[in-house]
Amino acid sequence: MGKQGSPRGRQEENADLDISYGDKEQQFGSLLVQHGGDPPIGRRLAGGDYNSDNVFLAEGLKNDSAKFTPCKGAYVGKRQMGWLHRHIKSIVFTLLLMGFLFLLDSLWFSIFDPVMLQNKFPLQGSSKTEVEMVPRTVKEGPVKLYERLLNLAASSLAEEFKQESSKLWEEPYPQASSWKPCADKTSPHVVRAAKPRNITGYILISANGGLNQQRVAVCNAVAIASLLNATLVIPKFLFSNVWKDPSQFGDIYQEDYFMDILKDEVNIIKELPPNLKLLDVEAAGSLITDADLSKEATPDEYIKKILPLLLRNRVRLRCKCNFHALKFVPKIQQTGSLLVRRIRRYDFARSTLDKQLLGNLIPHVPLRDHHAAEGPSKYLALHLRIEIDMVAYSMCEFGGGETETRELQTYREVHFPLLLERLKESKPLSPEELRRTGKCPLTPEEAALVLAGLGFKHGTYIYLAGSDIYGGQSRMQALTTLYPNLVTKEDLLTPNELAPFRNFSSQLAALDFIACATSDVFAITDSGSQLSSLVSGFRTYYGGGNAPTVRPSEYRLAAILSRNKTIGWHSFEGKIRKMIDEGQRVHVRGFGRSIYQHPRCKQCMCRH
């Protein structure tokens, strides 16, 4: 007999049970044939053939004996009732035994089912912690992605003797610390723009999108106003049907601080002069939409010929605007400070990032009742960009089957009609091709595998930015199984503390921005995410070489995961670590790269 609990052992145990059950069934069957199917008796009853007698006799045994006819029929009924009285105990015992065997078989199968065994028992040679294998379900539901690799990851995380490398929480390349912020200072490489004397006009900006798209638009507007010697009016934020947030500039950023920081380079006013407030800009032919210009337009798109000085100022002003002039309002800073302190379980600032984002609203010295020796809890911030708008726009699949396909198509028809029109004019890639070529945001399963492949332990404290994950908690099961210490702002702040931000998605996004930027490690799951780009750039600018960011290459990760059915765990770990290591190398900003994500250049930072 095989080892108890193994598939072989379970089958042999059931085989024994089946043999025993078959013997009893054969014994009971023989009784029926011998006493209920005797042809002579049947002929006496009805004079018919054997089969008819057999059926009639069976019914006679089931019903009262009074239904038999007199004489010979009555004799037969009495004879059978006599037999029934003599063997009633044997029949009852046999029925009870059969029921017990059925019950035992069911219990045995449920206890020693091989799938359940995989979840309930540790692998041989490993030290078991609370890590469970990825559960299966018989019910039809979302496709389970990378189940084999996730089970290997769970086994690896369950090995208590494996030590987590301290290098996971550090910048791997010391060159990162040689770059310092200097967009607000005079240096041999930074040319400060002189405040224009003759104003050519006013620029009004209406910024669309969420918090981070609006932030980029504001800083682009500052650069444009400087180039054109124009006065910038504090930008307006458009209401979006996707974000549904009525917040304006002054609800998120400190207006006076913004104007004061940039006063030497750009004229900024809060409102147009009274004589121009009623001007119809569109009727005057002065309206330019985002369809007319690229996201980070070069000066050539605004004026035909630009001097090198203006070109340098364009980059520097965008840096100064983004990294120095845009400060969150005290309401956001105060709640952001509370959020960070609860994540860390630590009550005072630790870095320049804290100071820049939270100002004086986070203490810079330990509180008297706090034991500084305890130290702050390290945490990793993770931005999963699989909210429904991103999932729908990406045209990728995320394991939800036909239900997901229908929902996302309906969402596109309502919110992204222009996208669907463009797709009709071209031959779009299939969802499989999009994921294979690295054009899809990481799924929760893929994010969990990257973290496990890097070596982050089961107990790692993770802050999840944005909590409206498409698919809900069930979609997060693989990630939360491997990393149960995962929290959101909704977990850390009370309903009363969150109440002022309800229905203001940009202000809630500002809290996520703060928690991600001040984290010990920040993990990106979508290279095209504006939040991830701005946060990683902020950490580069103010991190001092002590703010590592994990940047998976979607294309390389897709190639690694294409072998998910065969690749060994040690090989997987090596490939993941090599991919992340290459993404953390220190590079000077390349041509055409976003200044907000890659500020390491002479117009924005100084190298010591």
C-alpha positions as CSV (number, residue, x, y, z in Angstrom):
1,M,0.0,0.0,0.0
2,G,1.3,3.5,-0.8
3,K,2.2,6.2,1.7
4,Q,-0.8,7.6,3.5
5,G,-2.1,10.7,1.9
6,S,-0.5,10.2,-1.4
7,P,-2.6,9.8,-4.5
8,R,-1.5,6.1,-4.8
9,G,-2.4,5.4,-1.2
10,R,-5.8,7.0,-1.4
11,Q,-6.7,4.9,-4.5
12,E,-5.7,1.6,-2.8
13,E,-7.7,2.4,0.3
14,N,-10.8,3.1,-1.8
15,A,-10.2,-0.1,-3.8
16,D,-10.3,-2.1,-0.5
17,L,-13.5,-0.3,0.4
18,D,-15.1,-1.0,-3.0
19,I,-14.3,-4.8,-2.7
20,S,-15.9,-5.0,0.7
21,Y,-18.9,-3.0,-0.4
22,G,-19.2,-5.3,-3.5
23,D,-19.2,-8.5,-1.5
24,K,-22.1,-7.3,0.7
25,E,-24.0,-6.0,-2.3
26,Q,-23.7,-9.5,-4.0
27,Q,-24.9,-11.2,-0.8
28,F,-27.9,-9.0,-0.6
29,G,-28.6,-9.5,-4.3
30,S,-28.5,-13.2,-4.0
31,L,-31.1,-13.1,-1.3
32,L,-33.5,-11.2,-3.6
33,V,-33.0,-13.7,-6.5
34,Q,-33.3,-16.8,-4.3
35,H,-36.4,-15.8,-2.4
36,G,-38.1,-13.2,-4.7
37,G,-37.4,-14.6,-8.2
38,D,-38.3,-18.2,-8.0
39,P,-40.1,-19.1,-11.2
40,P,-42.4,-21.7,-9.7
41,I,-43.7,-19.1,-7.2
42,G,-44.2,-16.5,-9.8
43,R,-46.2,-18.9,-12.0
44,R,-48.5,-19.7,-9.2
45,L,-49.3,-16.0,-8.7
46,A,-50.2,-14.9,-12.2
47,G,-49.5,-17.8,-14.6
48,G,-47.4,-15.5,-16.7
49,D,-43.8,-15.5,-17.7
50,Y,-40.8,-15.2,-15.4
51,N,-40.2,-11.5,-15.7
52,S,-43.7,-10.5,-14.9
53,D,-43.7,-12.7,-11.9
54,N,-40.5,-11.2,-10.7
55,V,-41.9,-7.6,-10.9
56,F,-45.1,-8.5,-9.2
57,L,-43.3,-10.3,-6.4
58,A,-41.1,-7.3,-5.9
59,E,-44.2,-5.1,-5.5
60,G,-45.7,-7.7,-3.2
61,L,-42.7,-7.5,-0.9
62,K,-42.9,-3.8,-0.8
63,N,-46.7,-3.6,0.0
64,D,-48.9,-5.1,2.6
65,S,-49.6,-8.9,2.3
66,A,-53.3,-8.3,2.3
67,K,-53.0,-7.4,-1.3
68,F,-52.3,-11.0,-2.2
69,T,-55.2,-13.1,-3.6
70,P,-56.7,-15.9,-1.4
71,C,-55.6,-19.5,-1.5
72,K,-52.2,-20.1,-3.1
73,G,-51.6,-16.4,-3.3
74,A,-52.1,-16.0,0.4
75,Y,-49.8,-19.0,1.0
76,V,-47.1,-17.3,-0.9
77,G,-47.6,-14.0,1.0
78,K,-47.4,-15.8,4.3
79,R,-44.3,-17.7,3.2
80,Q,-42.5,-14.5,2.1
81,M,-43.5,-12.7,5.3
82,G,-42.1,-15.5,7.3
83,W,-38.9,-15.2,5.5
84,L,-38.8,-11.4,6.1
85,H,-39.3,-11.9,9.8
86,R,-36.6,-14.4,10.0
87,H,-34.0,-12.2,8.1
88,I,-35.1,-8.6,9.2
89,K,-32.0,-8.1,11.4
90,S,-29.7,-9.2,8.6
91,I,-31.3,-6.8,6.1
92,V,-31.2,-3.8,8.5
93,F,-27.6,-4.6,9.4
94,T,-26.7,-4.8,5.7
95,L,-28.4,-1.5,4.9
96,L,-26.6,0.3,7.8
97,L,-23.3,-1.2,6.8
98,M,-23.7,0.1,3.2
99,G,-24.6,3.6,4.4
100,F,-21.6,3.6,6.7
101,L,-19.3,2.6,3.9
102,F,-20.6,5.3,1.6
103,L,-20.0,7.9,4.4
104,L,-16.5,6.6,5.1
105,D,-15.6,6.7,1.4
106,S,-16.7,10.3,1.1
107,L,-14.8,11.4,4.2
108,W,-11.7,9.5,3.2
109,F,-11.7,11.2,-0.3
110,S,-12.2,14.7,1.2
111,I,-9.4,14.3,3.7
112,F,-6.8,12.8,1.4
113,D,-7.7,14.5,-1.9
114,P,-4.3,15.2,-3.5
115,V,-5.1,18.9,-4.2
116,M,-6.1,19.5,-0.6
117,L,-3.0,17.6,0.5
118,Q,-0.9,20.1,-1.4
119,N,-2.5,22.9,0.6
120,K,-2.5,21.3,4.0
121,F,0.9,19.6,4.3
122,P,4.4,21.2,4.0
123,L,6.8,20.0,1.3
124,Q,9.4,17.6,2.4
125,G,12.7,19.3,3.4
126,S,11.1,22.7,4.0
127,S,10.3,24.5,7.2
128,K,6.6,25.4,7.1
129,T,5.3,28.8,8.2
130,E,1.8,30.2,7.6
131,V,2.3,30.4,3.9
132,E,-0.4,28.4,2.2
133,M,-0.4,27.1,-1.4
134,V,-2.7,28.8,-3.9
135,P,-6.1,27.3,-3.4
136,R,-8.1,25.8,-6.2
137,T,-11.9,26.0,-6.6
138,V,-14.3,23.7,-8.4
139,K,-16.5,26.6,-9.3
140,E,-15.9,28.4,-12.5
141,G,-14.2,31.7,-11.9
142,P,-11.2,33.9,-13.0
143,V,-8.4,32.1,-14.7
144,K,-5.6,31.2,-12.3
145,L,-2.4,32.7,-13.7
146,Y,1.0,31.1,-13.0
147,E,-0.3,28.7,-10.5
148,R,2.8,26.5,-10.6
149,L,5.2,29.4,-10.1
150,L,3.0,30.8,-7.3
151,N,3.2,27.4,-5.5
152,L,7.0,27.4,-5.9
153,A,7.1,31.0,-4.5
154,A,5.0,29.9,-1.5
155,S,7.4,27.0,-0.8
156,S,10.4,29.4,-1.0
157,L,8.8,31.9,1.3
158,A,8.0,29.2,3.8
159,E,11.7,28.4,4.3
160,E,12.3,30.2,7.6
161,F,16.1,29.7,7.6
162,K,16.5,31.8,4.5
163,Q,17.7,35.3,5.4
164,E,16.4,38.4,3.6
165,S,19.2,40.4,2.1
166,S,19.6,43.9,3.5
167,K,20.5,45.0,0.0
168,L,16.9,44.8,-1.0
169,W,16.3,48.0,1.0
170,E,19.2,49.9,-0.4
171,E,20.3,51.5,-3.7
172,P,22.6,49.0,-5.3
173,Y,24.8,51.6,-7.0
174,P,26.6,54.2,-4.9
175,Q,26.7,56.6,-7.9
176,A,23.1,57.5,-7.1
177,S,24.2,59.5,-4.1
178,S,26.4,61.8,-6.2
179,W,23.4,63.5,-7.7
180,K,21.9,66.4,-5.7
181,P,18.9,68.7,-6.3
182,C,19.7,72.1,-7.7
183,A,16.9,73.2,-10.0
184,D,16.3,76.0,-7.5
185,K,19.9,77.1,-7.3
186,T,22.5,78.9,-9.4
187,S,25.3,76.6,-10.7
188,P,27.7,76.7,-13.7
189,H,25.3,74.3,-15.5
190,V,22.1,76.0,-14.7
191,V,21.1,79.4,-16.3
192,R,18.4,81.2,-14.4
193,A,15.9,83.0,-16.5
194,A,15.3,86.7,-16.0
195,K,11.8,87.8,-15.2
196,P,10.4,89.3,-18.4
197,R,9.7,93.0,-18.3
198,N,7.2,93.2,-21.3
199,I,4.3,90.8,-20.9
200,T,3.0,89.6,-24.3
201,G,-0.3,88.3,-22.9
202,Y,-1.9,85.8,-20.6
203,I,-1.9,82.0,-20.7
204,L,-4.9,80.1,-19.2
205,I,-4.4,76.4,-18.8
206,S,-7.2,73.9,-18.3
207,A,-5.7,70.6,-17.1
208,N,-7.5,67.3,-17.7
209,G,-7.0,63.9,-16.1
210,G,-6.1,62.8,-12.6
211,L,-3.7,64.3,-10.1
212,N,-0.5,63.3,-11.9
213,Q,-1.6,64.3,-15.4
214,Q,-2.6,67.7,-14.0
215,R,0.7,68.1,-12.3
216,V,2.6,67.5,-15.5
217,A,0.3,70.0,-17.3
218,V,0.9,72.7,-14.7
219,C,4.7,72.4,-15.1
220,N,4.5,72.4,-18.8
221,A,2.4,75.6,-18.6
222,V,5.1,77.3,-16.5
223,A,7.7,76.5,-19.2
224,I,5.4,77.8,-21.9
225,A,4.7,81.0,-20.1
226,S,8.4,81.6,-19.6
227,L,9.2,80.9,-23.2
228,L,6.5,83.2,-24.5
229,N,7.1,86.0,-22.0
230,A,3.5,85.6,-20.9
231,T,1.7,85.8,-17.6
232,L,0.4,82.5,-16.3
233,V,-3.0,82.4,-14.7
234,I,-3.3,79.7,-12.0
235,P,-4.4,76.6,-13.9
236,K,-8.0,75.3,-13.9
237,F,-8.6,71.6,-13.4
238,L,-11.3,70.1,-15.7
239,F,-13.9,67.8,-14.4
240,S,-13.4,64.3,-15.7
241,N,-16.1,61.7,-16.3
242,V,-13.6,59.1,-15.3
243,W,-12.2,60.7,-12.1
244,K,-15.3,62.6,-11.1
245,D,-13.4,65.0,-9.0
246,P,-14.3,68.7,-8.8
247,S,-11.0,69.7,-7.0
248,Q,-9.2,72.8,-8.2
249,F,-5.6,73.8,-8.0
250,G,-6.1,75.5,-4.6
251,D,-7.7,72.4,-3.1
252,I,-4.5,70.4,-3.7
253,Y,-1.6,72.8,-3.9
254,Q,-0.5,75.9,-2.0
255,E,-1.2,78.8,-4.4
256,D,0.8,81.5,-2.7
257,Y,3.8,79.2,-2.2
258,F,3.6,78.2,-5.9
259,M,3.6,81.8,-7.0
260,D,6.4,82.8,-4.6
261,I,8.8,80.0,-5.7
262,L,8.5,80.9,-9.4
263,K,8.3,84.7,-9.0
264,D,11.7,85.3,-10.4
265,E,11.1,83.5,-13.6
266,V,7.3,83.7,-14.4
267,N,4.6,86.2,-13.8
268,I,1.7,84.2,-12.1
269,I,-1.7,85.6,-11.1
270,K,-4.7,83.9,-9.6
271,E,-7.3,85.3,-12.0
272,L,-7.5,87.3,-15.2
273,P,-7.9,91.1,-15.0
274,P,-11.6,92.1,-14.7
275,N,-11.6,93.5,-18.3
276,L,-10.6,90.1,-19.7
277,K,-12.8,87.8,-17.6
278,L,-15.7,87.8,-20.0
279,L,-13.5,87.2,-23.1
280,D,-14.6,84.3,-25.2
281,V,-11.2,82.6,-25.8
282,E,-12.5,80.2,-28.4
283,A,-14.3,82.8,-30.4
284,A,-11.2,84.9,-30.4
285,G,-9.3,82.0,-32.0
286,S,-7.0,81.6,-29.0
287,L,-8.0,78.1,-27.9
288,I,-5.5,75.3,-28.2
289,T,-6.4,71.8,-26.9
290,D,-4.2,68.9,-25.9
291,A,-5.0,67.4,-29.3
292,D,-2.9,70.1,-30.9
293,L,0.2,69.5,-28.8
294,S,2.2,66.5,-27.5
295,K,2.3,65.8,-23.8
296,E,5.8,67.2,-23.3
297,A,6.0,69.5,-26.3
298,T,9.4,70.9,-27.3
299,P,9.7,74.6,-27.7
300,D,9.7,74.2,-31.5
301,E,6.0,73.3,-31.2
302,Y,5.3,76.7,-29.6
303,I,7.6,79.0,-31.5
304,K,9.7,78.2,-34.6
305,K,13.1,79.3,-33.4
306,I,14.4,78.9,-29.8
307,L,17.7,80.1,-28.4
308,P,19.8,77.5,-26.5
309,L,19.2,79.6,-23.4
310,L,15.5,79.1,-23.7
311,L,15.9,75.5,-24.3
312,R,17.9,75.1,-21.0
313,N,15.3,77.2,-19.1
314,R,12.5,75.0,-20.4
315,V,14.0,71.9,-18.7
316,R,15.0,73.8,-15.6
317,L,11.6,75.5,-15.1
318,R,9.8,72.2,-15.4
319,C,12.1,70.7,-12.7
320,K,11.7,73.7,-10.4
321,C,7.9,73.6,-10.8
322,N,7.6,69.9,-10.2
323,F,10.1,69.4,-7.4
324,H,10.0,72.7,-5.6
325,A,6.9,74.8,-6.4
326,L,4.1,72.3,-6.0
327,K,3.4,71.8,-2.3
328,F,0.3,70.0,-1.1
329,V,-2.1,72.0,1.0
330,P,-1.8,71.6,4.8
331,K,-5.0,69.4,4.9
332,I,-3.3,66.8,2.7
333,Q,0.1,67.2,4.4
334,Q,-1.4,66.6,7.8
335,T,-3.3,63.5,6.8
336,G,-0.3,62.3,4.8
337,S,1.9,62.7,7.9
338,L,-0.6,60.6,9.9
339,L,-0.6,57.9,7.2
340,V,3.2,57.7,7.0
341,R,3.6,57.6,10.8
342,R,1.1,54.7,11.1
343,I,2.7,52.7,8.3
344,R,6.2,53.1,9.9
345,R,4.9,52.9,13.5
346,Y,7.4,55.8,14.0
347,D,6.6,59.4,14.9
348,F,9.2,61.6,13.2
349,A,10.8,62.4,9.9
350,R,13.7,60.3,8.6
351,S,14.7,61.9,5.2
352,T,14.6,64.9,2.9
353,L,11.7,63.3,1.2
354,D,9.7,63.6,4.4
355,K,10.6,67.2,4.8
356,Q,9.8,68.1,1.2
357,L,6.4,66.4,1.1
358,L,5.2,66.9,4.7
359,G,6.9,70.1,5.8
360,N,6.7,70.7,9.5
361,L,3.6,68.5,9.9
362,I,5.8,65.5,10.8
363,P,8.1,66.0,13.8
364,H,11.8,66.1,13.1
365,V,12.8,64.9,16.6
366,P,11.4,61.8,18.5
367,L,8.4,62.4,20.6
368,R,9.1,62.0,24.3
369,D,6.9,59.0,24.8
370,H,8.5,57.2,21.8
371,H,11.5,54.9,22.1
372,A,13.7,55.9,19.3
373,A,15.8,52.7,19.7
374,E,12.8,50.7,18.3
375,G,13.3,52.3,14.9
376,P,10.8,52.6,12.2
377,S,9.2,49.7,10.4
378,K,10.4,49.3,6.8
379,Y,7.8,49.1,4.2
380,L,7.5,48.6,0.5
381,A,5.0,50.7,-1.5
382,L,3.4,49.0,-4.5
383,H,1.4,50.7,-7.2
384,L,-0.8,48.2,-9.0
385,R,-2.1,50.0,-12.0
386,I,-5.1,47.8,-12.7
387,E,-8.0,50.1,-11.9
388,I,-10.8,49.7,-14.4
389,D,-9.9,52.7,-16.5
390,M,-6.3,51.4,-17.1
391,V,-7.4,47.8,-17.5
392,A,-10.0,48.9,-20.2
393,Y,-7.6,51.2,-22.0
394,S,-4.7,48.7,-22.1
395,M,-6.8,46.2,-24.2
396,C,-5.1,43.5,-22.2
397,E,-6.7,40.5,-20.4
398,F,-6.4,40.0,-16.7
399,G,-7.8,36.5,-16.1
400,G,-11.5,37.4,-15.7
401,G,-12.8,35.4,-18.7
402,E,-15.8,36.2,-20.7
403,T,-17.4,38.3,-18.0
404,E,-14.3,40.6,-17.9
405,T,-14.3,40.9,-21.7
406,R,-17.9,42.1,-21.7
407,E,-17.5,44.5,-18.8
408,L,-14.4,46.2,-20.3
409,Q,-15.9,46.5,-23.7
410,T,-18.9,48.2,-22.2
411,Y,-16.6,50.5,-20.3
412,R,-14.7,51.4,-23.4
413,E,-17.8,52.3,-25.3
414,V,-18.8,54.7,-22.6
415,H,-15.5,56.3,-21.6
416,F,-13.1,55.7,-24.5
417,P,-15.1,55.9,-27.8
418,L,-12.1,57.6,-29.6
419,L,-10.0,54.6,-28.7
420,L,-12.5,52.2,-30.3
421,E,-12.6,54.4,-33.4
422,R,-8.8,54.3,-33.7
423,L,-8.8,50.5,-33.3
424,K,-11.2,50.2,-36.2
425,E,-8.7,51.9,-38.5
426,S,-5.9,49.6,-37.6
427,K,-5.2,45.9,-36.9
428,P,-4.8,45.8,-33.1
429,L,-2.7,43.2,-31.3
430,S,-4.4,40.4,-29.5
431,P,-4.4,40.5,-25.7
432,E,-2.0,37.5,-25.8
433,E,0.4,39.4,-28.1
434,L,0.1,42.6,-26.0
435,R,1.2,40.7,-22.8
436,R,3.9,38.7,-24.6
437,T,5.4,42.0,-25.9
438,G,5.4,43.7,-22.5
439,K,2.6,46.2,-23.3
440,C,0.4,45.3,-20.3
441,P,0.5,46.4,-16.6
442,L,1.6,43.7,-14.2
443,T,-1.2,41.6,-12.7
444,P,-1.3,41.0,-8.9
445,E,0.1,37.5,-9.6
446,E,3.0,38.9,-11.6
447,A,3.8,41.5,-9.0
448,A,3.8,38.9,-6.2
449,L,6.2,36.7,-8.3
450,V,8.6,39.6,-8.8
451,L,8.7,40.4,-5.1
452,A,9.2,36.8,-4.2
453,G,11.8,36.3,-6.9
454,L,13.8,39.3,-5.4
455,G,13.7,37.7,-2.0
456,F,11.2,39.8,-0.1
457,K,10.0,37.7,2.8
458,H,6.5,36.6,3.6
459,G,6.2,39.1,6.4
460,T,7.2,42.2,4.3
461,Y,5.0,45.2,5.1
462,I,3.4,46.5,1.9
463,Y,1.5,49.6,1.3
464,L,-0.8,49.3,-1.7
465,A,-1.4,52.6,-3.6
466,G,-5.0,52.9,-4.9
467,S,-7.5,50.4,-3.6
468,D,-10.1,50.2,-6.4
469,I,-8.5,47.1,-7.9
470,Y,-10.5,45.7,-10.8
471,G,-11.9,42.4,-9.7
472,G,-11.9,43.2,-6.0
473,Q,-10.4,41.2,-3.2
474,S,-10.7,37.9,-5.1
475,R,-8.4,39.3,-7.7
476,M,-5.8,40.0,-5.0
477,Q,-5.8,36.5,-3.5
478,A,-2.5,35.4,-5.0
479,L,-0.7,38.5,-3.7
480,T,-2.2,38.6,-0.3
481,T,-1.6,34.8,0.2
482,L,2.2,35.3,-0.3
483,Y,2.2,38.8,1.4
484,P,-0.6,39.0,4.0
485,N,0.8,42.2,5.6
486,L,-0.6,44.4,2.8
487,V,-2.5,47.6,3.8
488,T,-4.1,50.6,2.1
489,K,-5.0,54.1,3.3
490,E,-8.5,52.8,4.0
491,D,-6.9,50.3,6.5
492,L,-4.7,52.8,8.2
493,L,-7.0,55.8,8.4
494,T,-10.4,56.0,10.2
495,P,-13.6,56.8,8.3
496,N,-13.6,60.2,10.0
497,E,-10.0,60.9,8.9
498,L,-10.8,60.0,5.3
499,A,-14.2,61.8,5.3
500,P,-12.8,65.2,4.0
501,F,-11.3,63.4,1.0
502,R,-14.4,61.4,0.0
503,N,-15.5,62.0,-3.6
504,F,-12.2,63.8,-4.3
505,S,-10.1,61.2,-6.1
506,S,-7.2,63.6,-6.8
507,Q,-6.8,64.4,-3.1
508,L,-6.9,60.7,-2.2
509,A,-4.3,60.2,-4.9
510,A,-2.1,62.8,-3.2
511,L,-2.1,60.7,0.0
512,D,-0.9,57.7,-2.1
513,F,1.7,59.9,-3.7
514,I,3.1,60.8,-0.2
515,A,3.0,57.2,1.1
516,C,4.8,55.9,-2.1
517,A,7.4,58.6,-2.3
518,T,8.5,58.3,1.4
519,S,8.6,54.5,1.4
520,D,11.8,52.5,1.9
521,V,11.3,50.7,-1.5
522,F,8.9,51.7,-4.2
523,A,7.8,49.0,-6.7
524,I,6.4,49.9,-10.2
525,T,4.1,47.6,-12.1
526,D,3.4,49.8,-15.1
527,S,6.1,51.8,-16.8
528,G,3.4,54.0,-18.4
529,S,1.8,55.0,-15.1
530,Q,2.0,58.8,-14.4
531,L,2.0,58.3,-10.6
532,S,4.8,55.8,-10.8
533,S,6.8,58.1,-13.1
534,L,6.4,61.1,-10.9
535,V,7.0,59.2,-7.6
536,S,10.2,57.5,-8.9
537,G,11.4,60.9,-10.2
538,F,10.7,62.5,-6.9
539,R,12.6,59.8,-5.1
540,T,15.6,60.2,-7.5
541,Y,15.6,64.0,-7.0
542,Y,15.3,64.0,-3.2
543,G,16.4,60.5,-2.2
544,G,20.1,61.1,-1.9
545,G,20.8,57.6,-3.2
546,N,18.8,56.0,-0.4
547,A,15.4,55.6,-2.1
548,P,15.5,52.4,-4.3
549,T,12.9,51.8,-6.9
550,V,12.0,48.4,-8.3
551,R,11.4,48.8,-12.1
552,P,10.5,45.6,-13.8
553,S,10.8,45.5,-17.6
554,E,7.4,44.3,-18.8
555,Y,9.0,42.9,-22.0
556,R,11.7,40.9,-20.2
557,L,9.3,39.8,-17.5
558,A,6.9,38.5,-20.2
559,A,9.8,36.5,-21.7
560,I,10.6,35.0,-18.3
561,L,7.0,34.1,-17.5
562,S,6.5,32.5,-20.9
563,R,8.5,29.6,-19.3
564,N,6.3,29.5,-16.2
565,K,5.4,25.8,-16.8
566,T,8.9,24.6,-16.8
567,I,11.3,27.1,-15.3
568,G,12.9,26.2,-11.9
569,W,12.5,28.5,-9.0
570,H,16.3,29.2,-8.6
571,S,16.5,30.0,-12.3
572,F,13.5,32.3,-12.0
573,E,15.0,34.1,-9.0
574,G,18.2,34.7,-10.9
575,K,16.5,36.1,-14.0
576,I,14.3,38.4,-11.9
577,R,17.2,39.8,-9.9
578,K,19.2,40.5,-13.0
579,M,16.3,42.3,-14.6
580,I,15.7,44.5,-11.6
581,D,19.4,45.2,-11.1
582,E,19.8,46.5,-14.7
583,G,16.8,48.7,-14.1
584,Q,18.4,50.3,-11.1
585,R,21.6,51.3,-12.8
586,V,22.4,55.0,-12.6
587,H,22.0,56.8,-16.0
588,V,22.0,60.4,-17.1
589,R,18.7,61.4,-18.6
590,G,18.6,60.4,-22.2
591,F,17.2,62.4,-25.1
592,G,13.4,62.4,-25.1
593,R,13.1,60.9,-21.6
594,S,10.6,62.5,-19.3
595,I,12.3,65.1,-17.0
596,Y,9.7,64.3,-14.3
597,Q,10.8,60.6,-14.2
598,H,14.5,61.1,-15.1
599,P,15.8,64.3,-13.5
600,R,19.5,63.3,-13.5
601,C,20.7,65.9,-16.0
602,K,22.7,69.1,-15.7
603,Q,19.6,71.3,-16.1
604,C,17.9,69.8,-13.1
605,M,20.4,68.2,-10.8
606,C,24.1,68.7,-9.9
607,R,26.6,65.9,-9.8
608,H,29.2,66.0,-7.1
